[in-house]
Amino acid sequence: MDQLFFDQVKETAMANEKIQEAAKANDKIENFALVFGEMLEGLFIERMEGNEKIFKRLMDDDDFQAIASNHIMREVYQKIRDSEGAASEPGLVIDAPVATG
């Protein structure tokens, strides 16, 4: 069920126009992370219904939230950029933490 929750958040993020525009406009994931981080909690809240256990963990466990946020953000960024034919970011570091609100 946890994977389904994260997949739903990713799909919601990828469909969000503001997130799409930010991914397309930013060559560096670090710049995209600023916009994504501001919007991520709202995406979690949108998907909360039926996923209370994972939502509670995300809100209560900062380390878990940082790991989950980073993973989702990187997948969303790469999928949006790939769909637009944008080049992958060279030297992308997968395990870099992302600051969340």
C-alpha positions in Angstrom: 0.0 0.0 0.0 2.9 2.4 0.7 4.2 2.0 -2.9 0.7 2.8 -4.2 0.6 6.0 -2.1 3.9 7.2 -3.5 3.0 6.2 -7.1 -0.2 8.3 -6.7 1.7 11.3 -5.3 4.2 11.0 -8.3 1.3 10.8 -10.8 -0.4 13.8 -9.2 2.9 15.8 -9.2 3.5 14.9 -12.9 0.1 16.2 -13.8 0.5 19.5 -12.0 1.1 22.4 -14.4 3.3 24.4 -12.0 5.5 21.4 -11.4 5.7 20.6 -15.1 6.7 24.2 -15.9 9.3 24.2 -13.1 10.9 21.0 -14.3 11.0 22.2 -17.9 12.4 25.6 -17.0 15.2 24.4 -14.7 18.3 22.7 -16.0 19.4 21.8 -12.5 17.4 19.7 -10.1 18.4 21.9 -7.2 16.4 24.8 -8.7 13.5 22.5 -9.3 13.7 21.3 -5.7 12.7 24.7 -4.4 9.4 24.7 -6.2 8.8 21.0 -5.7 9.5 21.2 -1.9 7.0 24.0 -1.5 4.3 21.9 -3.2 5.0 18.5 -1.8 3.1 18.6 1.5 0.0 19.7 -0.5 0.4 16.7 -2.7 0.7 14.4 0.3 -2.5 15.9 1.8 -4.4 15.4 -1.5 -3.6 11.7 -1.4 -4.1 11.3 2.4 -7.6 9.8 2.3 -7.3 6.0 2.6 -3.5 6.3 3.4 -3.6 7.6 6.9 -0.8 5.4 8.2 1.8 6.4 5.7 0.6 10.1 5.8 1.1 10.1 9.6 4.6 8.7 9.2 5.5 11.3 6.6 4.3 14.1 8.8 5.9 12.7 12.0 9.2 11.4 10.8 11.4 14.1 9.2 14.0 11.6 8.0 11.4 9.4 6.3 9.8 12.5 4.7 13.2 13.7 3.4 14.0 10.3 1.8 10.5 10.0 0.3 10.4 13.6 -0.9 13.8 13.3 -2.5 12.9 10.0 -4.3 9.6 11.3 -5.6 11.1 14.7 -6.7 13.9 13.1 -8.7 11.5 10.7 -10.4 9.0 13.4 -11.3 11.7 15.8 -12.5 13.4 13.2 -14.7 10.1 11.9 -16.2 8.9 15.4 -17.0 12.3 16.4 -18.5 12.5 13.1 -20.5 9.0 13.5 -21.9 10.0 16.9 -23.2 13.2 15.6 -24.8 15.4 17.6 -22.3 18.8 16.2 -21.6 19.3 14.4 -18.3 21.2 16.3 -15.8 24.9 15.3 -15.9 26.3 14.0 -12.7 22.9 13.6 -11.0 23.4 12.5 -7.4 20.5 10.2 -6.4 21.1 10.2 -2.7 21.4 14.0 -2.2 18.9 15.2 0.5 16.3 17.8 -0.4 15.1 20.3 2.1 11.4 20.2 2.8 9.2 23.0 4.1 
